Amino acid sequence: MRSAFNIYCDESCHMENDRQPVMVMGAVWCALDKVHDINKRLREIKHNHQLPGHFEVKWTKVSPAKLPFYRDIVDYFFDDDDLHFRVLIVSDKTQLDHEQFGQDHDTWYYKMYFEMLKVILQPSLQYRVYLDIKDTRSGAKIRKLHEVLCNSLRDFDRSVVPHIQTIRSHESQLMQLADLLIGAVMCANRGISPDTSRAKVALVRHVRERSGYSLTRKTLLQERKFNVFVWQASGAWRL
């Protein structure tokens, strides 16, 4: 039997006309047989900070009062060898001209998802992919993404990626972890402004220190713990 892994994916500012030039999509992944233990440890960290087990970890909830808690969540990610993260950064999506190259934003979006996931996926293993529910088009989106992934991998019998589904972030602590790490990367790439929360600045700094990376530059392709890919539009993508 193939070893099985779960991949929890999320994204930030992926819409075409949201007036945000930076787009980030990322994924936390781990072996299927480690999910229970990881969830248990995340609940223990919440308990240690007097937070209920159902408390939802989110980048938007990072605050001075909860900074020690979020630092502990980040530390747990880096200290647990079973947890991995990959993130794709698009520095300026306003530079895209989809019409010129015969595609729409959705088609490009699926290509970016494959670019983000392809380093994680290995043909000898099996993956269950979970996406955060964003809108009412989620059903169509996952069917198309499943098709694109399997065709790109030549996984025509869907033995490598048998399962893709959307879930609500409050239902999955690992999805919440993905949201937190993606939020830190997004904050670093937008740039720190005077309005940025001090707690978020401190957490970005902590992620930088623990990862050893700037969060704005790509890592080596072989990096398995905290892999960063900065996508640049080539001549066939630019305006």
Contacts in CASP RR format, 6 or more apart in sequence:
PFRMAT RR
TARGET T0000
AUTHOR 0000-0000-0000
METHOD contacts of the structure
MODEL  1
MRSAFNIYCDESCHMENDRQPVMVMGAVWCALDKVHDINKRLREIKHNHQ
LPGHFEVKWTKVSPAKLPFYRDIVDYFFDDDDLHFRVLIVSDKTQLDHEQ
FGQDHDTWYYKMYFEMLKVILQPSLQYRVYLDIKDTRSGAKIRKLHEVLC
NSLRDFDRSVVPHIQTIRSHESQLMQLADLLIGAVMCANRGISPDTSRAK
VALVRHVRERSGYSLTRKTLLQERKFNVFVWQASGAWRL
2 124 0 8 1.000
2 125 0 8 1.000
2 126 0 8 1.000
2 159 0 8 1.000
3 31 0 8 1.000
3 125 0 8 1.000
3 126 0 8 1.000
4 31 0 8 1.000
4 32 0 8 1.000
4 33 0 8 1.000
4 125 0 8 1.000
4 126 0 8 1.000
4 127 0 8 1.000
4 128 0 8 1.000
5 29 0 8 1.000
5 30 0 8 1.000
5 31 0 8 1.000
5 32 0 8 1.000
5 125 0 8 1.000
5 126 0 8 1.000
5 127 0 8 1.000
5 128 0 8 1.000
6 29 0 8 1.000
6 30 0 8 1.000
6 31 0 8 1.000
6 32 0 8 1.000
6 35 0 8 1.000
6 127 0 8 1.000
6 128 0 8 1.000
6 130 0 8 1.000
6 174 0 8 1.000
7 27 0 8 1.000
7 28 0 8 1.000
7 29 0 8 1.000
7 117 0 8 1.000
7 120 0 8 1.000
7 127 0 8 1.000
7 128 0 8 1.000
7 129 0 8 1.000
7 130 0 8 1.000
8 27 0 8 1.000
8 28 0 8 1.000
8 29 0 8 1.000
8 130 0 8 1.000
8 172 0 8 1.000
8 174 0 8 1.000
8 175 0 8 1.000
8 177 0 8 1.000
8 178 0 8 1.000
9 25 0 8 1.000
9 26 0 8 1.000
9 27 0 8 1.000
9 113 0 8 1.000
9 116 0 8 1.000
9 117 0 8 1.000
9 129 0 8 1.000
9 130 0 8 1.000
9 131 0 8 1.000
9 132 0 8 1.000
9 178 0 8 1.000
10 25 0 8 1.000
10 26 0 8 1.000
10 27 0 8 1.000
10 131 0 8 1.000
10 132 0 8 1.000
10 169 0 8 1.000
10 175 0 8 1.000
10 178 0 8 1.000
10 179 0 8 1.000
10 182 0 8 1.000
11 23 0 8 1.000
11 24 0 8 1.000
11 25 0 8 1.000
11 26 0 8 1.000
11 132 0 8 1.000
11 134 0 8 1.000
11 182 0 8 1.000
12 23 0 8 1.000
12 24 0 8 1.000
12 25 0 8 1.000
12 182 0 8 1.000
12 183 0 8 1.000
12 186 0 8 1.000
13 20 0 8 1.000
13 22 0 8 1.000
13 23 0 8 1.000
13 24 0 8 1.000
13 186 0 8 1.000
14 23 0 8 1.000
14 25 0 8 1.000
14 109 0 8 1.000
16 93 0 8 1.000
16 105 0 8 1.000
21 91 0 8 1.000
21 92 0 8 1.000
21 93 0 8 1.000
21 94 0 8 1.000
22 89 0 8 1.000
22 90 0 8 1.000
22 91 0 8 1.000
22 92 0 8 1.000
22 93 0 8 1.000
22 186 0 8 1.000
22 189 0 8 1.000
22 190 0 8 1.000
23 89 0 8 1.000
23 90 0 8 1.000
23 93 0 8 1.000
23 112 0 8 1.000
24 87 0 8 1.000
24 88 0 8 1.000
24 89 0 8 1.000
24 90 0 8 1.000
24 182 0 8 1.000
24 183 0 8 1.000
24 185 0 8 1.000
24 186 0 8 1.000
24 189 0 8 1.000
25 87 0 8 1.000
25 88 0 8 1.000
25 112 0 8 1.000
25 113 0 8 1.000
25 116 0 8 1.000
25 182 0 8 1.000
26 85 0 8 1.000
26 86 0 8 1.000
26 87 0 8 1.000
26 88 0 8 1.000
26 116 0 8 1.000
26 178 0 8 1.000
26 181 0 8 1.000
26 182 0 8 1.000
27 85 0 8 1.000
27 86 0 8 1.000
27 87 0 8 1.000
27 116 0 8 1.000
27 117 0 8 1.000
27 120 0 8 1.000
27 178 0 8 1.000
28 77 0 8 1.000
28 83 0 8 1.000
28 84 0 8 1.000
28 85 0 8 1.000
28 174 0 8 1.000
28 175 0 8 1.000
28 177 0 8 1.000
28 178 0 8 1.000
28 181 0 8 1.000
29 83 0 8 1.000
29 84 0 8 1.000
29 85 0 8 1.000
29 86 0 8 1.000
29 120 0 8 1.000
29 127 0 8 1.000
30 38 0 8 1.000
30 82 0 8 1.000
30 83 0 8 1.000
30 84 0 8 1.000
30 174 0 8 1.000
31 82 0 8 1.000
32 128 0 8 1.000
34 82 0 8 1.000
35 174 0 8 1.000
37 82 0 8 1.000
38 80 0 8 1.000
38 82 0 8 1.000
38 83 0 8 1.000
38 173 0 8 1.000
38 174 0 8 1.000
39 173 0 8 1.000
39 174 0 8 1.000
41 76 0 8 1.000
41 80 0 8 1.000
42 57 0 8 1.000
42 73 0 8 1.000
42 76 0 8 1.000
42 173 0 8 1.000
42 177 0 8 1.000
43 53 0 8 1.000
43 173 0 8 1.000
45 69 0 8 1.000
45 72 0 8 1.000
45 73 0 8 1.000
45 76 0 8 1.000
46 52 0 8 1.000
46 53 0 8 1.000
46 55 0 8 1.000
46 69 0 8 1.000
47 53 0 8 1.000
48 72 0 8 1.000
49 66 0 8 1.000
49 68 0 8 1.000
49 69 0 8 1.000
49 72 0 8 1.000
51 69 0 8 1.000
54 170 0 8 1.000
56 169 0 8 1.000
56 170 0 8 1.000
56 176 0 8 1.000
57 70 0 8 1.000
57 73 0 8 1.000
57 173 0 8 1.000
57 176 0 8 1.000
57 177 0 8 1.000
57 179 0 8 1.000
57 180 0 8 1.000
58 169 0 8 1.000
58 176 0 8 1.000
58 179 0 8 1.000
58 180 0 8 1.000
59 179 0 8 1.000
59 180 0 8 1.000
59 182 0 8 1.000
59 183 0 8 1.000
59 184 0 8 1.000
59 186 0 8 1.000
59 187 0 8 1.000
59 200 0 8 1.000
62 70 0 8 1.000
62 180 0 8 1.000
62 197 0 8 1.000
62 199 0 8 1.000
62 200 0 8 1.000
62 203 0 8 1.000
63 197 0 8 1.000
63 199 0 8 1.000
64 197 0 8 1.000
64 198 0 8 1.000
64 199 0 8 1.000
66 199 0 8 1.000
67 199 0 8 1.000
67 202 0 8 1.000
67 203 0 8 1.000
70 180 0 8 1.000
70 199 0 8 1.000
70 203 0 8 1.000
71 203 0 8 1.000
71 206 0 8 1.000
73 177 0 8 1.000
73 180 0 8 1.000
74 180 0 8 1.000
74 181 0 8 1.000
74 184 0 8 1.000
74 203 0 8 1.000
74 206 0 8 1.000
74 207 0 8 1.000
74 210 0 8 1.000
75 210 0 8 1.000
77 83 0 8 1.000
77 85 0 8 1.000
77 177 0 8 1.000
77 181 0 8 1.000
78 210 0 8 1.000
78 211 0 8 1.000
78 225 0 8 1.000
78 226 0 8 1.000
83 177 0 8 1.000
84 120 0 8 1.000
84 224 0 8 1.000
84 225 0 8 1.000
84 227 0 8 1.000
85 178 0 8 1.000
85 181 0 8 1.000
85 225 0 8 1.000
85 226 0 8 1.000
85 227 0 8 1.000
86 116 0 8 1.000
86 117 0 8 1.000
86 119 0 8 1.000
86 120 0 8 1.000
86 227 0 8 1.000
86 228 0 8 1.000
86 229 0 8 1.000
87 116 0 8 1.000
87 181 0 8 1.000
87 182 0 8 1.000
87 185 0 8 1.000
87 227 0 8 1.000
87 228 0 8 1.000
87 229 0 8 1.000
88 112 0 8 1.000
88 115 0 8 1.000
88 116 0 8 1.000
88 229 0 8 1.000
88 230 0 8 1.000
88 231 0 8 1.000
89 185 0 8 1.000
89 189 0 8 1.000
89 216 0 8 1.000
89 228 0 8 1.000
89 229 0 8 1.000
89 230 0 8 1.000
89 231 0 8 1.000
90 112 0 8 1.000
90 231 0 8 1.000
91 189 0 8 1.000
91 230 0 8 1.000
91 231 0 8 1.000
91 232 0 8 1.000
95 233 0 8 1.000
95 237 0 8 1.000
95 238 0 8 1.000
95 239 0 8 1.000
96 105 0 8 1.000
96 108 0 8 1.000
96 233 0 8 1.000
96 237 0 8 1.000
96 238 0 8 1.000
96 239 0 8 1.000
97 237 0 8 1.000
97 238 0 8 1.000
97 239 0 8 1.000
98 104 0 8 1.000
98 105 0 8 1.000
98 107 0 8 1.000
98 108 0 8 1.000
101 236 0 8 1.000
101 237 0 8 1.000
106 144 0 8 1.000
110 144 0 8 1.000
110 145 0 8 1.000
110 148 0 8 1.000
111 148 0 8 1.000
112 231 0 8 1.000
113 145 0 8 1.000
113 148 0 8 1.000
113 149 0 8 1.000
114 148 0 8 1.000
114 149 0 8 1.000
114 152 0 8 1.000
115 229 0 8 1.000
115 231 0 8 1.000
116 229 0 8 1.000
117 129 0 8 1.000
117 149 0 8 1.000
118 152 0 8 1.000
118 153 0 8 1.000
119 221 0 8 1.000
119 227 0 8 1.000
119 229 0 8 1.000
120 127 0 8 1.000
121 127 0 8 1.000
121 149 0 8 1.000
121 153 0 8 1.000
121 160 0 8 1.000
121 161 0 8 1.000
123 153 0 8 1.000
123 155 0 8 1.000
123 160 0 8 1.000
125 160 0 8 1.000
126 159 0 8 1.000
126 160 0 8 1.000
126 161 0 8 1.000
126 162 0 8 1.000
127 160 0 8 1.000
127 161 0 8 1.000
128 162 0 8 1.000
128 163 0 8 1.000
128 164 0 8 1.000
129 145 0 8 1.000
129 149 0 8 1.000
129 161 0 8 1.000
129 163 0 8 1.000
129 164 0 8 1.000
129 165 0 8 1.000
130 164 0 8 1.000
130 165 0 8 1.000
130 166 0 8 1.000
130 167 0 8 1.000
130 172 0 8 1.000
130 175 0 8 1.000
131 138 0 8 1.000
131 141 0 8 1.000
131 142 0 8 1.000
131 145 0 8 1.000
131 164 0 8 1.000
131 165 0 8 1.000
131 166 0 8 1.000
131 167 0 8 1.000
132 166 0 8 1.000
132 167 0 8 1.000
132 168 0 8 1.000
132 169 0 8 1.000
132 175 0 8 1.000
132 178 0 8 1.000
132 179 0 8 1.000
133 166 0 8 1.000
133 167 0 8 1.000
133 168 0 8 1.000
133 169 0 8 1.000
138 166 0 8 1.000
139 166 0 8 1.000
141 166 0 8 1.000
142 164 0 8 1.000
142 165 0 8 1.000
142 166 0 8 1.000
145 164 0 8 1.000
146 158 0 8 1.000
146 161 0 8 1.000
146 164 0 8 1.000
149 155 0 8 1.000
149 161 0 8 1.000
149 164 0 8 1.000
150 156 0 8 1.000
150 158 0 8 1.000
150 160 0 8 1.000
150 161 0 8 1.000
153 160 0 8 1.000
153 161 0 8 1.000
155 161 0 8 1.000
167 175 0 8 1.000
169 175 0 8 1.000
169 176 0 8 1.000
169 179 0 8 1.000
170 176 0 8 1.000
181 207 0 8 1.000
184 200 0 8 1.000
184 203 0 8 1.000
184 204 0 8 1.000
184 207 0 8 1.000
184 215 0 8 1.000
185 207 0 8 1.000
185 215 0 8 1.000
185 228 0 8 1.000
187 196 0 8 1.000
187 200 0 8 1.000
187 201 0 8 1.000
187 204 0 8 1.000
188 204 0 8 1.000
188 207 0 8 1.000
188 208 0 8 1.000
188 214 0 8 1.000
188 215 0 8 1.000
188 216 0 8 1.000
189 215 0 8 1.000
189 216 0 8 1.000
192 201 0 8 1.000
192 204 0 8 1.000
204 215 0 8 1.000
207 215 0 8 1.000
208 214 0 8 1.000
208 215 0 8 1.000
211 225 0 8 1.000
211 226 0 8 1.000
212 226 0 8 1.000
213 219 0 8 1.000
213 226 0 8 1.000
213 228 0 8 1.000
215 228 0 8 1.000
216 230 0 8 1.000
217 228 0 8 1.000
217 230 0 8 1.000
218 228 0 8 1.000
218 229 0 8 1.000
218 230 0 8 1.000
219 226 0 8 1.000
219 227 0 8 1.000
219 228 0 8 1.000
219 229 0 8 1.000
221 227 0 8 1.000
END
